[in-house]
Amino acid sequence: MKIFSGVRPTGQFHLGNYLGALKNWINLQENHTGIFSIVDLHAITTPYDPQKLQEKIFSIAATYLSAGLDPDKATIFVQSKVKEHAELAWLLGTIAPVGELKRMTQYKTKSKKLKAGQINAGLLNYPLLMSADILLYQAEGVPIGEDQEQHLELARTLARKFNNEFGETFIIPEKIVPKVGARIKSLQDPEQKMSKSGSDNGNIYLNDDPAIIRKKVKKAVTDSENKIKYDPDNKAGLSNLITIYSIFTGKEIKEIEKEFSDSGYGEFKEVVAETIVDGLSSFQEEYKKLQNNPEKVEKILEEGRRKAQKIASKNILKIKKKMGLIT
């Protein structure tokens, strides 16, 4: 199966990104054809600092590699380096109803947070570019979180519409959702997912110092029952910590409940904190090495660009020919 996914270079990678997305990608690359992009064109649809964009792009690339994405097994590249992404987004825009774009939950949410003059056409057309990212490579599977399902459904709709109007062209992509950890919650507001725009104390960043990680887990919101039981509806904070511990250790939820049946929240938090610290130690070590060797990261991104470009240029010609454009 061919897999496509990507992350916007808009902030630090946190535990939710790692457990909900990256860890899943690393598993998928073993038996599938993985294409993983740093989607920088998406990052410029909301206010950003141009002086820091390249730094953030490098950081995401180094994070991919440090976490375990293997350039020998997967294609890793920067989205804007392959012009066909923007080209296909325009072509898809000619068959996409504006009403569909305005109904997108993410567009509505982000628009409310911006001033009138900051709401640009790029934000509205964001789902078109996301659809282009996926369809350009004929991806069969897309690892996504719950908040991206609406965007994937639009990509599926546009693929079907294009096939109906211009002839069979696109594969209809399917979603891939990890069984556990698809939505890691904030440590301070466990009703909300861990987010780049959320509270720093609610997020554990992959490069956080061990002392910071321990402090954040210790202060994680739980409840007054002091009983280790997985119950997302009534014990959201504790259930979030159990999920994190489960993913890092590979232990089943029932096994964890039994293991800590005689423990209180304080003891459990200490174990979770140390598990996270140990689980991120090799990542942090590798990340530091890549920071000192930017040429290695740049070389991998360039090799990835060439591989992606080869697929993209071939497919865009077929798409344009189907639409009656001169190629």
Phi, psi and omega in degrees: 000140176266128185246138172231139171199167181197165180229140177285136177276072185241359181179184180289145174288130178246178185299327178297318176298317185292309184282328183275337184232294188304314182299325177293317178301317183298321176291319183293328184295341183290325185236005181225166175273106185264131174237112187236123186245154168263106192272076185288334177294330175290328184292338184267011178275348176233161184308135182209168179257108181303330182291337183255356185297314180297323178298319180289325177297315178299318181299317179294318179299314179296326178293314177308309186290318181295328181285339177128002173294131187251116181296345176278343181249335184226161176263123183236122186204170178264127186308311186292347178283347179243099190297339182296339176298310180292324181295315180291325178301319178296315181297318178293331178295340179280351178240359182267125177294134180300324180302323179297319181292321181290340180276352182297126182301318182296322178296315179298315182296311182291325180299322181293334182273350184253156172286157184308319182286350181265349180278107185253168180296331179298324178294320177295321185271003179313313181295333177293318179293321178296320177297318179297319179306316185283310187287333181301328183256008182054043179295135178266334181226144180227111176289120184220160171268173183301327184285353180252001183298322180297320179294319179295322179297324176295319178300319178294318179297315180293323178298315178296317181297316179298314180300321180291321184277325188239001181103157184305117184225306187261144168284141177274111185287149178250151179278149174236115181241124179298145182297324181231140172089011181296337183218081177288133186265162175296141178290336182261337180222077188294000173275345181247152179287155173297129189218148177300330182269001182275185180296138177301323180289340178274345181252143167251115180274149187296336179256016175298141175297144179310322180295324178292318179299313180300319181294317181293318179292320179300324182270003181301137180291130175231234178209185186266357187287328179062033178237127183283097181215133181279113182206083185303330183285322185248343181226060187300316182296311179296317181299325176297316179295322178296318179299314179300313180297320180298317182291318181292323185264339184080008181276146177286155181304313181299322180295322179292317178301319180291318181300323184249026182297333180255013183253154174263179183295322182300313179296317181296319179298322178298318180293316179299315181301313180294326178296319178294314179302312179295320183292335181260355186299315181292324176300311183296323179294316180292322180299318179297321178297317181290328175300328180271359180222062183298334180298325179295316180296315181299320179296317180296318179295323179290319176297320178295319178301316181297318179295316180294318181299321181299317179289314185296316183294324178292316182288323182294327177297317178297318182295313181295323179296320179297328182275359178085014179274151179288131181238000000 
